[in-house]
Amino acid sequence: MGQYLVYLVEDEQNLSEVLKAYLEKEGWEVSVFNDGDAARDAIEDKPHLWILDIMLPGTDGYQLLKGIKENGDTPVIFISARDQDLDRVLGLEMGSDDYLAKPFLPQELIIRAKKLINRVYGSASQDQKKIELNQYLIDPVGRTVVDSEVSEEEIVDLTTKEMDLILLLTGEIGKAFSREKIIEHVWGENYFGSERAVDDVVRRVRKKMPRIHLETLYGYGYRVLSS
């Protein structure tokens, strides 16, 4: 899966050492933060993945999540030993991408981290070709969209979820995707929020890529047409 930078925020030293060892076995570079304030100062580093405990000295996990999502769309896994249902709902509503309740097996965290990293960064195989559509050049491997009508170097500024949506819909031009299927692909199986989140991402994509023919199928979902 390549070299990825993972930031682990966990104040229980024994647990953080165990999790760090498991994560590093995957070939990932791991930095550990034992308090929220230190982690907050590292938000601008933009690692590939954050793993956040909720209860932390100083800045708590919720505040960190808010800061991370305001600074980009880096994927986040929340972990907590508190009220599982409440933390899960609040975390997912605030933008976390997955949730694990303590106690958990370290291997379970690895499985979820792998799945999330693969979905966000590594789902495209190296032999996938770039897609040319209405003067947009979509690169599934590099996860970029270039607006060639403006310039051969003009990259459209898309968030992770906007990019995931575009890659899903343009991967099979003309195919209709239900909102449920889009949520599963873009947010993951553990998403518990409203389907309106799909409409919000679609609206942003239409604004950033106005020449994409992104068609609404009322009561069902969306598809991208070739013209």
SVG drawing of the C-alpha trace seen along z (x, -y; Angstrom):
<svg xmlns="http://www.w3.org/2000/svg" viewBox="-38 -29 46 37">
<polyline fill="none" stroke="black" stroke-width="0.4" points="0.0,0.0 3.0,-2.2 4.5,-4.6 1.8,-6.5 2.2,-8.9 -0.2,-8.1 -0.7,-10.4 -1.9,-8.5 -3.3,-10.5 -3.6,-8.4 -2.7,-9.3 -2.5,-5.7 1.2,-5.1 1.1,-1.3 -1.8,-1.3 -0.1,-3.9 3.1,-1.8 1.3,1.4 -0.7,-0.4 2.3,-2.1 4.1,1.2 1.2,2.7 0.9,-0.3 4.6,-0.3 4.5,3.4 2.4,2.3 5.3,0.1 3.7,-3.1 5.5,-6.0 3.8,-6.7 4.0,-9.7 2.4,-9.4 0.9,-12.3 0.1,-11.8 -1.9,-15.0 -4.3,-17.0 -2.4,-20.2 0.7,-18.7 -1.6,-17.1 -3.4,-20.3 -0.1,-22.0 0.6,-19.2 -2.7,-19.6 -1.1,-21.6 1.3,-18.7 -1.6,-16.9 -0.7,-13.2 -2.5,-10.6 -4.5,-9.4 -5.3,-10.5 -6.3,-8.0 -7.8,-10.0 -8.8,-9.1 -11.7,-11.3 -10.7,-11.8 -7.3,-13.5 -5.4,-15.9 -5.7,-19.5 -7.5,-19.7 -10.0,-16.8 -10.7,-14.6 -13.8,-16.5 -11.8,-19.8 -9.0,-18.1 -11.5,-16.6 -13.0,-20.0 -9.6,-21.5 -8.5,-18.7 -11.6,-18.9 -11.3,-22.7 -7.8,-22.3 -8.6,-19.8 -10.3,-16.4 -7.7,-14.1 -9.4,-10.8 -9.9,-10.2 -10.6,-7.2 -12.1,-7.9 -11.5,-5.7 -13.2,-6.0 -14.1,-4.1 -17.0,-6.4 -20.6,-6.3 -20.2,-4.3 -23.4,-5.2 -23.2,-8.9 -19.5,-9.2 -20.0,-7.3 -22.9,-9.5 -21.2,-12.8 -17.9,-11.8 -19.4,-10.7 -21.6,-13.8 -18.5,-15.9 -16.7,-14.2 -14.8,-11.2 -14.5,-8.4 -14.7,-5.5 -15.1,-4.7 -13.8,-2.0 -15.0,-1.4 -12.5,-0.4 -11.4,2.2 -10.5,3.4 -7.9,5.7 -5.0,3.9 -5.6,6.0 -9.1,4.6 -7.7,1.1 -5.2,2.2 -8.0,3.7 -10.0,0.5 -7.0,-1.7 -6.1,0.3 -9.6,0.2 -9.8,-3.5 -6.4,-4.3 -7.1,-2.0 -10.4,-3.8 -9.0,-7.3 -5.5,-6.8 -5.1,-3.5 -8.3,-2.2 -7.1,-3.0 -4.9,-0.4 -1.8,-1.6 -3.1,-0.5 -6.2,-2.7 -6.2,-5.3 -6.9,-8.9 -10.4,-10.0 -11.0,-12.9 -14.5,-14.4 -15.7,-17.8 -12.1,-19.2 -11.5,-17.8 -8.6,-15.3 -9.4,-12.9 -6.4,-10.9 -7.6,-8.0 -4.1,-7.1 -2.9,-10.6 -6.4,-11.5 -6.3,-14.8 -8.6,-16.7 -7.1,-19.1 -9.3,-21.7 -7.7,-21.8 -10.0,-24.5 -8.3,-26.9 -4.8,-25.5 -3.0,-22.2 -1.8,-22.7 -5.0,-24.0 -5.9,-21.5 -9.5,-21.6 -9.4,-21.9 -11.5,-18.9 -11.8,-17.5 -11.3,-13.8 -15.0,-13.0 -15.5,-15.1 -12.8,-13.2 -14.2,-9.9 -17.5,-10.8 -16.0,-11.9 -14.0,-8.7 -17.0,-6.6 -19.3,-8.3 -16.8,-8.8 -15.4,-5.3 -18.6,-4.0 -20.0,-6.8 -23.8,-6.6 -24.3,-4.1 -26.7,-5.2 -25.6,-5.0 -28.0,-5.1 -27.4,-7.4 -26.9,-4.3 -24.2,-3.0 -22.5,-6.5 -22.5,-6.7 -21.0,-3.2 -18.2,-4.1 -17.5,-7.7 -18.2,-7.6 -17.9,-3.9 -20.2,-1.2 -20.2,-2.8 -21.7,-6.1 -24.9,-6.9 -25.6,-10.4 -28.2,-11.7 -28.3,-10.9 -28.4,-14.7 -24.6,-14.6 -24.5,-13.1 -26.5,-16.0 -24.1,-18.5 -21.1,-16.9 -22.8,-16.7 -23.6,-20.4 -20.0,-21.3 -18.7,-19.2 -21.1,-20.8 -19.9,-24.2 -16.2,-23.3 -16.7,-21.3 -19.6,-23.1 -19.1,-21.3 -19.6,-17.8 -23.0,-16.5 -23.9,-15.2 -27.5,-14.1 -29.9,-13.8 -32.2,-10.7 -34.9,-11.9 -35.7,-9.5 -32.7,-7.3 -29.3,-8.9 -26.9,-10.3 -25.0,-9.5 -22.5,-11.2 -23.2,-11.4 -20.6,-11.7 -22.1,-15.0"/>
</svg>
